[in-house]
Amino acid sequence: MAVNFNTVLYPVKDIDQAKATFTSLFGVEPHVDSPYYVGYSIDGSEIGLVPGGHDQGMTGPEALFDVMDIAVTQRP
């Protein structure tokens, strides 16, 4: 069974600085721009910036995996 990740979330401390950096890197504006989440849609993947993510326990980027059936999916 295929396991893919299409979402990566990055905890950020300075949302304005992170947004400027990611916008420059991707060459596009975010499609979601709110105080609690900034999201970019890049080639079918979601790249998200999470202000305060460190306070929520995020220690670095987190990939979210898409699976067809979580009950039968084994960890790679």
mmCIF file of the N, C-alpha and C atoms, coordinates in Angstrom:
data_MODEL
# 
_entry.id   MODEL 
# 
loop_
_atom_site.group_PDB 
_atom_site.id 
_atom_site.type_symbol 
_atom_site.label_atom_id 
_atom_site.label_alt_id 
_atom_site.label_comp_id 
_atom_site.label_asym_id 
_atom_site.label_entity_id 
_atom_site.label_seq_id 
_atom_site.pdbx_PDB_ins_code 
_atom_site.Cartn_x 
_atom_site.Cartn_y 
_atom_site.Cartn_z 
_atom_site.occupancy 
_atom_site.B_iso_or_equiv 
_atom_site.pdbx_formal_charge 
_atom_site.auth_seq_id 
_atom_site.auth_comp_id 
_atom_site.auth_asym_id 
_atom_site.auth_atom_id 
_atom_site.pdbx_PDB_model_num 
ATOM 1   N N  . MET A 1 1  ? 0.849  -1.179 0.000  1.00 0.00 ? 1  MET A N  1 
ATOM 2   C CA . MET A 1 1  ? 0.000  0.000  0.000  1.00 0.00 ? 1  MET A CA 1 
ATOM 3   C C  . MET A 1 1  ? 0.893  1.240  0.000  1.00 0.00 ? 1  MET A C  1 
ATOM 4   N N  . ALA A 1 2  ? 0.595  2.141  -0.886 1.00 0.00 ? 2  ALA A N  1 
ATOM 5   C CA . ALA A 1 2  ? 1.399  3.360  -1.017 1.00 0.00 ? 2  ALA A CA 1 
ATOM 6   C C  . ALA A 1 2  ? 1.159  4.302  0.156  1.00 0.00 ? 2  ALA A C  1 
ATOM 7   N N  . VAL A 1 3  ? 2.236  4.870  0.619  1.00 0.00 ? 3  VAL A N  1 
ATOM 8   C CA . VAL A 1 3  ? 2.178  5.887  1.664  1.00 0.00 ? 3  VAL A CA 1 
ATOM 9   C C  . VAL A 1 3  ? 2.874  7.124  1.111  1.00 0.00 ? 3  VAL A C  1 
ATOM 10  N N  . ASN A 1 4  ? 2.167  8.232  1.090  1.00 0.00 ? 4  ASN A N  1 
ATOM 11  C CA . ASN A 1 4  ? 2.718  9.474  0.554  1.00 0.00 ? 4  ASN A CA 1 
ATOM 12  C C  . ASN A 1 4  ? 2.573  10.575 1.581  1.00 0.00 ? 4  ASN A C  1 
ATOM 13  N N  . PHE A 1 5  ? 3.456  11.532 1.515  1.00 0.00 ? 5  PHE A N  1 
ATOM 14  C CA . PHE A 1 5  ? 3.200  12.718 2.318  1.00 0.00 ? 5  PHE A CA 1 
ATOM 15  C C  . PHE A 1 5  ? 3.064  13.906 1.390  1.00 0.00 ? 5  PHE A C  1 
ATOM 16  N N  . ASN A 1 6  ? 1.998  14.638 1.593  1.00 0.00 ? 6  ASN A N  1 
ATOM 17  C CA . ASN A 1 6  ? 1.708  15.788 0.757  1.00 0.00 ? 6  ASN A CA 1 
ATOM 18  C C  . ASN A 1 6  ? 1.664  17.075 1.562  1.00 0.00 ? 6  ASN A C  1 
ATOM 19  N N  . THR A 1 7  ? 1.886  16.986 2.859  1.00 0.00 ? 7  THR A N  1 
ATOM 20  C CA . THR A 1 7  ? 1.845  18.162 3.723  1.00 0.00 ? 7  THR A CA 1 
ATOM 21  C C  . THR A 1 7  ? 3.065  18.164 4.625  1.00 0.00 ? 7  THR A C  1 
ATOM 22  N N  . VAL A 1 8  ? 3.743  19.302 4.689  1.00 0.00 ? 8  VAL A N  1 
ATOM 23  C CA . VAL A 1 8  ? 4.843  19.487 5.634  1.00 0.00 ? 8  VAL A CA 1 
ATOM 24  C C  . VAL A 1 8  ? 4.574  20.791 6.379  1.00 0.00 ? 8  VAL A C  1 
ATOM 25  N N  . LEU A 1 9  ? 4.573  20.707 7.699  1.00 0.00 ? 9  LEU A N  1 
ATOM 26  C CA . LEU A 1 9  ? 4.345  21.874 8.545  1.00 0.00 ? 9  LEU A CA 1 
ATOM 27  C C  . LEU A 1 9  ? 5.650  22.286 9.219  1.00 0.00 ? 9  LEU A C  1 
ATOM 28  N N  . TYR A 1 10 ? 5.914  23.587 9.205  1.00 0.00 ? 10 TYR A N  1 
ATOM 29  C CA . TYR A 1 10 ? 7.120  24.146 9.822  1.00 0.00 ? 10 TYR A CA 1 
ATOM 30  C C  . TYR A 1 10 ? 6.735  25.052 10.982 1.00 0.00 ? 10 TYR A C  1 
ATOM 31  N N  . PRO A 1 11 ? 7.247  24.781 12.187 1.00 0.00 ? 11 PRO A N  1 
ATOM 32  C CA . PRO A 1 11 ? 7.017  25.726 13.280 1.00 0.00 ? 11 PRO A CA 1 
ATOM 33  C C  . PRO A 1 11 ? 7.889  26.959 13.061 1.00 0.00 ? 11 PRO A C  1 
ATOM 34  N N  . VAL A 1 12 ? 7.324  28.134 13.271 1.00 0.00 ? 12 VAL A N  1 
ATOM 35  C CA . VAL A 1 12 ? 8.099  29.365 13.074 1.00 0.00 ? 12 VAL A CA 1 
ATOM 36  C C  . VAL A 1 12 ? 7.881  30.298 14.261 1.00 0.00 ? 12 VAL A C  1 
ATOM 37  N N  . LYS A 1 13 ? 8.909  31.047 14.582 1.00 0.00 ? 13 LYS A N  1 
ATOM 38  C CA . LYS A 1 13 ? 8.818  32.016 15.680 1.00 0.00 ? 13 LYS A CA 1 
ATOM 39  C C  . LYS A 1 13 ? 8.447  33.401 15.179 1.00 0.00 ? 13 LYS A C  1 
ATOM 40  N N  . ASP A 1 14 ? 8.887  33.742 13.982 1.00 0.00 ? 14 ASP A N  1 
ATOM 41  C CA . ASP A 1 14 ? 8.592  35.051 13.397 1.00 0.00 ? 14 ASP A CA 1 
ATOM 42  C C  . ASP A 1 14 ? 7.869  34.817 12.072 1.00 0.00 ? 14 ASP A C  1 
ATOM 43  N N  . ILE A 1 15 ? 6.538  34.887 12.103 1.00 0.00 ? 15 ILE A N  1 
ATOM 44  C CA . ILE A 1 15 ? 5.745  34.546 10.921 1.00 0.00 ? 15 ILE A CA 1 
ATOM 45  C C  . ILE A 1 15 ? 6.026  35.480 9.749  1.00 0.00 ? 15 ILE A C  1 
ATOM 46  N N  . ASP A 1 16 ? 6.233  36.759 10.008 1.00 0.00 ? 16 ASP A N  1 
ATOM 47  C CA . ASP A 1 16 ? 6.487  37.695 8.911  1.00 0.00 ? 16 ASP A CA 1 
ATOM 48  C C  . ASP A 1 16 ? 7.800  37.389 8.210  1.00 0.00 ? 16 ASP A C  1 
ATOM 49  N N  . GLN A 1 17 ? 8.826  37.094 8.983  1.00 0.00 ? 17 GLN A N  1 
ATOM 50  C CA . GLN A 1 17 ? 10.124 36.755 8.397  1.00 0.00 ? 17 GLN A CA 1 
ATOM 51  C C  . GLN A 1 17 ? 10.040 35.419 7.645  1.00 0.00 ? 17 GLN A C  1 
ATOM 52  N N  . ALA A 1 18 ? 9.390  34.435 8.240  1.00 0.00 ? 18 ALA A N  1 
ATOM 53  C CA . ALA A 1 18 ? 9.259  33.127 7.592  1.00 0.00 ? 18 ALA A CA 1 
ATOM 54  C C  . ALA A 1 18 ? 8.449  33.246 6.305  1.00 0.00 ? 18 ALA A C  1 
ATOM 55  N N  . LYS A 1 19 ? 7.367  34.020 6.345  1.00 0.00 ? 19 LYS A N  1 
ATOM 56  C CA . LYS A 1 19 ? 6.534  34.204 5.150  1.00 0.00 ? 19 LYS A CA 1 
ATOM 57  C C  . LYS A 1 19 ? 7.344  34.864 4.033  1.00 0.00 ? 19 LYS A C  1 
ATOM 58  N N  . ALA A 1 20 ? 8.137  35.859 4.360  1.00 0.00 ? 20 ALA A N  1 
ATOM 59  C CA . ALA A 1 20 ? 8.970  36.524 3.352  1.00 0.00 ? 20 ALA A CA 1 
ATOM 60  C C  . ALA A 1 20 ? 9.973  35.539 2.758  1.00 0.00 ? 20 ALA A C  1 
ATOM 61  N N  . THR A 1 21 ? 10.579 34.712 3.590  1.00 0.00 ? 21 THR A N  1 
ATOM 62  C CA . THR A 1 21 ? 11.569 33.740 3.129  1.00 0.00 ? 21 THR A CA 1 
ATOM 63  C C  . THR A 1 21 ? 10.929 32.689 2.217  1.00 0.00 ? 21 THR A C  1 
ATOM 64  N N  . PHE A 1 22 ? 9.818  32.093 2.655  1.00 0.00 ? 22 PHE A N  1 
ATOM 65  C CA . PHE A 1 22 ? 9.174  31.041 1.873  1.00 0.00 ? 22 PHE A CA 1 
ATOM 66  C C  . PHE A 1 22 ? 8.572  31.604 0.584  1.00 0.00 ? 22 PHE A C  1 
ATOM 67  N N  . THR A 1 23 ? 8.019  32.815 0.633  1.00 0.00 ? 23 THR A N  1 
ATOM 68  C CA . THR A 1 23 ? 7.486  33.436 -0.583 1.00 0.00 ? 23 THR A CA 1 
ATOM 69  C C  . THR A 1 23 ? 8.599  33.668 -1.592 1.00 0.00 ? 23 THR A C  1 
ATOM 70  N N  . SER A 1 24 ? 9.752  34.101 -1.114 1.00 0.00 ? 24 SER A N  1 
ATOM 71  C CA . SER A 1 24 ? 10.899 34.303 -1.992 1.00 0.00 ? 24 SER A CA 1 
ATOM 72  C C  . SER A 1 24 ? 11.394 32.977 -2.571 1.00 0.00 ? 24 SER A C  1 
ATOM 73  N N  . LEU A 1 25 ? 11.475 31.945 -1.737 1.00 0.00 ? 25 LEU A N  1 
ATOM 74  C CA . LEU A 1 25 ? 11.944 30.633 -2.198 1.00 0.00 ? 25 LEU A CA 1 
ATOM 75  C C  . LEU A 1 25 ? 11.009 30.017 -3.229 1.00 0.00 ? 25 LEU A C  1 
ATOM 76  N N  . PHE A 1 26 ? 9.693  30.084 -2.976 1.00 0.00 ? 26 PHE A N  1 
ATOM 77  C CA . PHE A 1 26 ? 8.720  29.452 -3.861 1.00 0.00 ? 26 PHE A CA 1 
ATOM 78  C C  . PHE A 1 26 ? 8.325  30.337 -5.036 1.00 0.00 ? 26 PHE A C  1 
ATOM 79  N N  . GLY A 1 27 ? 8.495  31.644 -4.901 1.00 0.00 ? 27 GLY A N  1 
ATOM 80  C CA . GLY A 1 27 ? 8.120  32.558 -5.978 1.00 0.00 ? 27 GLY A CA 1 
ATOM 81  C C  . GLY A 1 27 ? 6.630  32.756 -6.124 1.00 0.00 ? 27 GLY A C  1 
ATOM 82  N N  . VAL A 1 28 ? 5.860  32.402 -5.086 1.00 0.00 ? 28 VAL A N  1 
ATOM 83  C CA . VAL A 1 28 ? 4.405  32.591 -5.085 1.00 0.00 ? 28 VAL A CA 1 
ATOM 84  C C  . VAL A 1 28 ? 3.957  33.081 -3.715 1.00 0.00 ? 28 VAL A C  1 
ATOM 85  N N  . GLU A 1 29 ? 2.808  33.749 -3.711 1.00 0.00 ? 29 GLU A N  1 
ATOM 86  C CA . GLU A 1 29 ? 2.209  34.180 -2.455 1.00 0.00 ? 29 GLU A CA 1 
ATOM 87  C C  . GLU A 1 29 ? 1.486  32.995 -1.815 1.00 0.00 ? 29 GLU A C  1 
ATOM 88  N N  . PRO A 1 30 ? 1.319  32.996 -0.501 1.00 0.00 ? 30 PRO A N  1 
ATOM 89  C CA . PRO A 1 30 ? 0.578  31.915 0.140  1.00 0.00 ? 30 PRO A CA 1 
ATOM 90  C C  . PRO A 1 30 ? -0.895 31.937 -0.262 1.00 0.00 ? 30 PRO A C  1 
ATOM 91  N N  . HIS A 1 31 ? -1.514 30.761 -0.311 1.00 0.00 ? 31 HIS A N  1 
ATOM 92  C CA . HIS A 1 31 ? -2.946 30.693 -0.612 1.00 0.00 ? 31 HIS A CA 1 
ATOM 93  C C  . HIS A 1 31 ? -3.781 30.799 0.656  1.00 0.00 ? 31 HIS A C  1 
ATOM 94  N N  . VAL A 1 32 ? -3.157 30.597 1.817  1.00 0.00 ? 32 VAL A N  1 
ATOM 95  C CA . VAL A 1 32 ? -3.781 30.838 3.119  1.00 0.00 ? 32 VAL A CA 1 
ATOM 96  C C  . VAL A 1 32 ? -2.842 31.746 3.886  1.00 0.00 ? 32 VAL A C  1 
ATOM 97  N N  . ASP A 1 33 ? -3.366 32.843 4.393  1.00 0.00 ? 33 ASP A N  1 
ATOM 98  C CA . ASP A 1 33 ? -2.526 33.799 5.130  1.00 0.00 ? 33 ASP A CA 1 
ATOM 99  C C  . ASP A 1 33 ? -3.315 34.315 6.328  1.00 0.00 ? 33 ASP A C  1 
ATOM 100 N N  . SER A 1 34 ? -3.176 33.617 7.445  1.00 0.00 ? 34 SER A N  1 
ATOM 101 C CA . SER A 1 34 ? -3.890 33.992 8.656  1.00 0.00 ? 34 SER A CA 1 
ATOM 102 C C  . SER A 1 34 ? -2.890 34.101 9.804  1.00 0.00 ? 34 SER A C  1 
ATOM 103 N N  . PRO A 1 35 ? -3.297 34.661 10.917 1.00 0.00 ? 35 PRO A N  1 
ATOM 104 C CA . PRO A 1 35 ? -2.373 34.800 12.050 1.00 0.00 ? 35 PRO A CA 1 
ATOM 105 C C  . PRO A 1 35 ? -1.897 33.458 12.629 1.00 0.00 ? 35 PRO A C  1 
ATOM 106 N N  . TYR A 1 36 ? -2.677 32.386 12.426 1.00 0.00 ? 36 TYR A N  1 
ATOM 107 C CA . TYR A 1 36 ? -2.325 31.095 13.024 1.00 0.00 ? 36 TYR A CA 1 
ATOM 108 C C  . TYR A 1 36 ? -1.821 30.064 12.016 1.00 0.00 ? 36 TYR A C  1 
ATOM 109 N N  . TYR A 1 37 ? -1.849 30.400 10.705 1.00 0.00 ? 37 TYR A N  1 
ATOM 110 C CA . TYR A 1 37 ? -1.367 29.457 9.701  1.00 0.00 ? 37 TYR A CA 1 
ATOM 111 C C  . TYR A 1 37 ? -1.146 30.194 8.383  1.00 0.00 ? 37 TYR A C  1 
ATOM 112 N N  . VAL A 1 38 ? -0.020 29.903 7.748  1.00 0.00 ? 38 VAL A N  1 
ATOM 113 C CA . VAL A 1 38 ? 0.267  30.408 6.405  1.00 0.00 ? 38 VAL A CA 1 
ATOM 114 C C  . VAL A 1 38 ? 0.580  29.190 5.548  1.00 0.00 ? 38 VAL A C  1 
ATOM 115 N N  . GLY A 1 39 ? -0.175 29.021 4.447  1.00 0.00 ? 39 GLY A N  1 
ATOM 116 C CA . GLY A 1 39 ? -0.010 27.829 3.633  1.00 0.00 ? 39 GLY A CA 1 
ATOM 117 C C  . GLY A 1 39 ? 0.303  28.129 2.178  1.00 0.00 ? 39 GLY A C  1 
ATOM 118 N N  . TYR A 1 40 ? 1.177  27.316 1.622  1.00 0.00 ? 40 TYR A N  1 
ATOM 119 C CA . TYR A 1 40 ? 1.562  27.395 0.218  1.00 0.00 ? 40 TYR A CA 1 
ATOM 120 C C  . TYR A 1 40 ? 1.185  26.088 -0.458 1.00 0.00 ? 40 TYR A C  1 
ATOM 121 N N  . SER A 1 41 ? 0.609  26.173 -1.632 1.00 0.00 ? 41 SER A N  1 
ATOM 122 C CA . SER A 1 41 ? 0.315  24.993 -2.428 1.00 0.00 ? 41 SER A CA 1 
ATOM 123 C C  . SER A 1 41 ? 1.371  24.926 -3.528 1.00 0.00 ? 41 SER A C  1 
ATOM 124 N N  . ILE A 1 42 ? 2.239  23.936 -3.426 1.00 0.00 ? 42 ILE A N  1 
ATOM 125 C CA . ILE A 1 42 ? 3.361  23.804 -4.349 1.00 0.00 ? 42 ILE A CA 1 
ATOM 126 C C  . ILE A 1 42 ? 3.301  22.435 -5.023 1.00 0.00 ? 42 ILE A C  1 
ATOM 127 N N  . ASP A 1 43 ? 2.990  22.432 -6.314 1.00 0.00 ? 43 ASP A N  1 
ATOM 128 C CA . ASP A 1 43 ? 2.951  21.187 -7.098 1.00 0.00 ? 43 ASP A CA 1 
ATOM 129 C C  . ASP A 1 43 ? 2.151  20.081 -6.409 1.00 0.00 ? 43 ASP A C  1 
ATOM 130 N N  . GLY A 1 44 ? 0.998  20.422 -5.866 1.00 0.00 ? 44 GLY A N  1 
ATOM 131 C CA . GLY A 1 44 ? 0.132  19.429 -5.232 1.00 0.00 ? 44 GLY A CA 1 
ATOM 132 C C  . GLY A 1 44 ? 0.455  19.140 -3.782 1.00 0.00 ? 44 GLY A C  1 
ATOM 133 N N  . SER A 1 45 ? 1.465  19.783 -3.251 1.00 0.00 ? 45 SER A N  1 
ATOM 134 C CA . SER A 1 45 ? 1.815  19.600 -1.842 1.00 0.00 ? 45 SER A CA 1 
ATOM 135 C C  . SER A 1 45 ? 1.490  20.863 -1.059 1.00 0.00 ? 45 SER A C  1 
ATOM 136 N N  . GLU A 1 46 ? 1.165  20.681 0.203  1.00 0.00 ? 46 GLU A N  1 
ATOM 137 C CA . GLU A 1 46 ? 0.889  21.800 1.092  1.00 0.00 ? 46 GLU A CA 1 
ATOM 138 C C  . GLU A 1 46 ? 2.107  22.014 1.991  1.00 0.00 ? 46 GLU A C  1 
ATOM 139 N N  . ILE A 1 47 ? 2.630  23.233 1.962  1.00 0.00 ? 47 ILE A N  1 
ATOM 140 C CA . ILE A 1 47 ? 3.728  23.611 2.846  1.00 0.00 ? 47 ILE A CA 1 
ATOM 141 C C  . ILE A 1 47 ? 3.144  24.650 3.796  1.00 0.00 ? 47 ILE A C  1 
ATOM 142 N N  . GLY A 1 48 ? 3.160  24.363 5.087  1.00 0.00 ? 48 GLY A N  1 
ATOM 143 C CA . GLY A 1 48 ? 2.525  25.246 6.044  1.00 0.00 ? 48 GLY A CA 1 
ATOM 144 C C  . GLY A 1 48 ? 3.486  25.799 7.072  1.00 0.00 ? 48 GLY A C  1 
ATOM 145 N N  . LEU A 1 49 ? 3.266  27.049 7.432  1.00 0.00 ? 49 LEU A N  1 
ATOM 146 C CA . LEU A 1 49 ? 4.022  27.706 8.493  1.00 0.00 ? 49 LEU A CA 1 
ATOM 147 C C  . LEU A 1 49 ? 3.096  27.840 9.697  1.00 0.00 ? 49 LEU A C  1 
ATOM 148 N N  . VAL A 1 50 ? 3.569  27.377 10.845 1.00 0.00 ? 50 VAL A N  1 
ATOM 149 C CA . VAL A 1 50 ? 2.744  27.373 12.049 1.00 0.00 ? 50 VAL A CA 1 
ATOM 150 C C  . VAL A 1 50 ? 3.395  28.263 13.102 1.00 0.00 ? 50 VAL A C  1 
ATOM 151 N N  . PRO A 1 51 ? 2.907  29.523 13.248 1.00 0.00 ? 51 PRO A N  1 
ATOM 152 C CA . PRO A 1 51 ? 3.451  30.380 14.298 1.00 0.00 ? 51 PRO A CA 1 
ATOM 153 C C  . PRO A 1 51 ? 3.084  29.789 15.651 1.00 0.00 ? 51 PRO A C  1 
ATOM 154 N N  . GLY A 1 52 ? 4.004  29.798 16.554 1.00 0.00 ? 52 GLY A N  1 
ATOM 155 C CA . GLY A 1 52 ? 3.754  29.210 17.868 1.00 0.00 ? 52 GLY A CA 1 
ATOM 156 C C  . GLY A 1 52 ? 3.833  27.699 17.867 1.00 0.00 ? 52 GLY A C  1 
ATOM 157 N N  . GLY A 1 53 ? 4.262  27.123 16.771 1.00 0.00 ? 53 GLY A N  1 
ATOM 158 C CA . GLY A 1 53 ? 4.372  25.664 16.694 1.00 0.00 ? 53 GLY A CA 1 
ATOM 159 C C  . GLY A 1 53 ? 5.306  25.097 17.748 1.00 0.00 ? 53 GLY A C  1 
ATOM 160 N N  . HIS A 1 54 ? 6.358  25.837 18.064 1.00 0.00 ? 54 HIS A N  1 
ATOM 161 C CA . HIS A 1 54 ? 7.284  25.379 19.110 1.00 0.00 ? 54 HIS A CA 1 
ATOM 162 C C  . HIS A 1 54 ? 6.562  25.285 20.450 1.00 0.00 ? 54 HIS A C  1 
ATOM 163 N N  . ASP A 1 55 ? 5.662  26.226 20.707 1.00 0.00 ? 55 ASP A N  1 
ATOM 164 C CA . ASP A 1 55 ? 4.902  26.206 21.961 1.00 0.00 ? 55 ASP A CA 1 
ATOM 165 C C  . ASP A 1 55 ? 3.909  25.049 22.003 1.00 0.00 ? 55 ASP A C  1 
ATOM 166 N N  . GLN A 1 56 ? 3.580  24.507 20.843 1.00 0.00 ? 56 GLN A N  1 
ATOM 167 C CA . GLN A 1 56 ? 2.656  23.371 20.742 1.00 0.00 ? 56 GLN A CA 1 
ATOM 168 C C  . GLN A 1 56 ? 3.394  22.038 20.727 1.00 0.00 ? 56 GLN A C  1 
ATOM 169 N N  . GLY A 1 57 ? 4.727  22.086 20.904 1.00 0.00 ? 57 GLY A N  1 
ATOM 170 C CA . GLY A 1 57 ? 5.512  20.862 20.963 1.00 0.00 ? 57 GLY A CA 1 
ATOM 171 C C  . GLY A 1 57 ? 6.208  20.474 19.668 1.00 0.00 ? 57 GLY A C  1 
ATOM 172 N N  . MET A 1 58 ? 6.064  21.278 18.622 1.00 0.00 ? 58 MET A N  1 
ATOM 173 C CA . MET A 1 58 ? 6.762  20.972 17.370 1.00 0.00 ? 58 MET A CA 1 
ATOM 174 C C  . MET A 1 58 ? 8.234  21.329 17.549 1.00 0.00 ? 58 MET A C  1 
ATOM 175 N N  . THR A 1 59 ? 9.121  20.379 17.261 1.00 0.00 ? 59 THR A N  1 
ATOM 176 C CA . THR A 1 59 ? 10.556 20.626 17.404 1.00 0.00 ? 59 THR A CA 1 
ATOM 177 C C  . THR A 1 59 ? 11.243 20.850 16.065 1.00 0.00 ? 59 THR A C  1 
ATOM 178 N N  . GLY A 1 60 ? 10.502 20.676 14.985 1.00 0.00 ? 60 GLY A N  1 
ATOM 179 C CA . GLY A 1 60 ? 11.029 20.861 13.639 1.00 0.00 ? 60 GLY A CA 1 
ATOM 180 C C  . GLY A 1 60 ? 9.924  20.579 12.650 1.00 0.00 ? 60 GLY A C  1 
ATOM 181 N N  . PRO A 1 61 ? 10.256 20.510 11.368 1.00 0.00 ? 61 PRO A N  1 
ATOM 182 C CA . PRO A 1 61 ? 9.232  20.233 10.362 1.00 0.00 ? 61 PRO A CA 1 
ATOM 183 C C  . PRO A 1 61 ? 8.546  18.892 10.628 1.00 0.00 ? 61 PRO A C  1 
ATOM 184 N N  . GLU A 1 62 ? 7.242  18.856 10.364 1.00 0.00 ? 62 GLU A N  1 
ATOM 185 C CA . GLU A 1 62 ? 6.480  17.619 10.536 1.00 0.00 ? 62 GLU A CA 1 
ATOM 186 C C  . GLU A 1 62 ? 5.791  17.271 9.226  1.00 0.00 ? 62 GLU A C  1 
ATOM 187 N N  . ALA A 1 63 ? 6.045  16.066 8.737  1.00 0.00 ? 63 ALA A N  1 
ATOM 188 C CA . ALA A 1 63 ? 5.396  15.577 7.523  1.00 0.00 ? 63 ALA A CA 1 
ATOM 189 C C  . ALA A 1 63 ? 4.137  14.816 7.913  1.00 0.00 ? 63 ALA A C  1 
ATOM 190 N N  . LEU A 1 64 ? 3.060  15.096 7.216  1.00 0.00 ? 64 LEU A N  1 
ATOM 191 C CA . LEU A 1 64 ? 1.801  14.388 7.444  1.00 0.00 ? 64 LEU A CA 1 
ATOM 192 C C  . LEU A 1 64 ? 1.601  13.424 6.288  1.00 0.00 ? 64 LEU A C  1 
ATOM 193 N N  . PHE A 1 65 ? 1.347  12.169 6.614  1.00 0.00 ? 65 PHE A N  1 
ATOM 194 C CA . PHE A 1 65 ? 1.259  11.118 5.614  1.00 0.00 ? 65 PHE A CA 1 
ATOM 195 C C  . PHE A 1 65 ? -0.181 10.849 5.209  1.00 0.00 ? 65 PHE A C  1 
ATOM 196 N N  . ASP A 1 66 ? -0.387 10.625 3.909  1.00 0.00 ? 66 ASP A N  1 
ATOM 197 C CA . ASP A 1 66 ? -1.681 10.236 3.362  1.00 0.00 ? 66 ASP A CA 1 
ATOM 198 C C  . ASP A 1 66 ? -1.655 8.728  3.158  1.00 0.00 ? 66 ASP A C  1 
ATOM 199 N N  . VAL A 1 67 ? -2.660 8.047  3.682  1.00 0.00 ? 67 VAL A N  1 
ATOM 200 C CA . VAL A 1 67 ? -2.762 6.597  3.502  1.00 0.00 ? 67 VAL A CA 1 
ATOM 201 C C  . VAL A 1 67 ? -4.192 6.255  3.096  1.00 0.00 ? 67 VAL A C  1 
ATOM 202 N N  . MET A 1 68 ? -4.337 5.162  2.384  1.00 0.00 ? 68 MET A N  1 
ATOM 203 C CA . MET A 1 68 ? -5.674 4.727  1.960  1.00 0.00 ? 68 MET A CA 1 
ATOM 204 C C  . MET A 1 68 ? -6.464 4.162  3.144  1.00 0.00 ? 68 MET A C  1 
ATOM 205 N N  . ASP A 1 69 ? -5.808 3.345  3.984  1.00 0.00 ? 69 ASP A N  1 
ATOM 206 C CA . ASP A 1 69 ? -6.483 2.715  5.112  1.00 0.00 ? 69 ASP A CA 1 
ATOM 207 C C  . ASP A 1 69 ? -5.497 2.647  6.271  1.00 0.00 ? 69 ASP A C  1 
ATOM 208 N N  . ILE A 1 70 ? -5.671 3.510  7.246  1.00 0.00 ? 70 ILE A N  1 
ATOM 209 C CA . ILE A 1 70 ? -4.715 3.599  8.340  1.00 0.00 ? 70 ILE A CA 1 
ATOM 210 C C  . ILE A 1 70 ? -4.639 2.321  9.162  1.00 0.00 ? 70 ILE A C  1 
ATOM 211 N N  . ALA A 1 71 ? -5.727 1.563  9.214  1.00 0.00 ? 71 ALA A N  1 
ATOM 212 C CA . ALA A 1 71 ? -5.758 0.334  9.996  1.00 0.00 ? 71 ALA A CA 1 
ATOM 213 C C  . ALA A 1 71 ? -4.829 -0.731 9.426  1.00 0.00 ? 71 ALA A C  1 
ATOM 214 N N  . VAL A 1 72 ? -4.597 -0.710 8.117  1.00 0.00 ? 72 VAL A N  1 
ATOM 215 C CA . VAL A 1 72 ? -3.755 -1.741 7.506  1.00 0.00 ? 72 VAL A CA 1 
ATOM 216 C C  . VAL A 1 72 ? -2.393 -1.217 7.070  1.00 0.00 ? 72 VAL A C  1 
ATOM 217 N N  . THR A 1 73 ? -2.165 0.055  7.230  1.00 0.00 ? 73 THR A N  1 
ATOM 218 C CA . THR A 1 73 ? -0.891 0.644  6.801  1.00 0.00 ? 73 THR A CA 1 
ATOM 219 C C  . THR A 1 73 ? 0.168  0.399  7.867  1.00 0.00 ? 73 THR A C  1 
ATOM 220 N N  . GLN A 1 74 ? 1.320  -0.082 7.416  1.00 0.00 ? 74 GLN A N  1 
ATOM 221 C CA . GLN A 1 74 ? 2.428  -0.300 8.327  1.00 0.00 ? 74 GLN A CA 1 
ATOM 222 C C  . GLN A 1 74 ? 3.423  0.816  8.152  1.00 0.00 ? 74 GLN A C  1 
ATOM 223 N N  . ARG A 1 75 ? 4.092  1.117  9.209  1.00 0.00 ? 75 ARG A N  1 
ATOM 224 C CA . ARG A 1 75 ? 5.137  2.137  9.164  1.00 0.00 ? 75 ARG A CA 1 
ATOM 225 C C  . ARG A 1 75 ? 6.306  1.651  8.343  1.00 0.00 ? 75 ARG A C  1 
ATOM 226 N N  . PRO A 1 76 ? 6.833  2.514  7.447  1.00 0.00 ? 76 PRO A N  1 
ATOM 227 C CA . PRO A 1 76 ? 7.981  2.076  6.621  1.00 0.00 ? 76 PRO A CA 1 
ATOM 228 C C  . PRO A 1 76 ? 9.221  1.853  7.443  1.00 0.00 ? 76 PRO A C  1 
# 
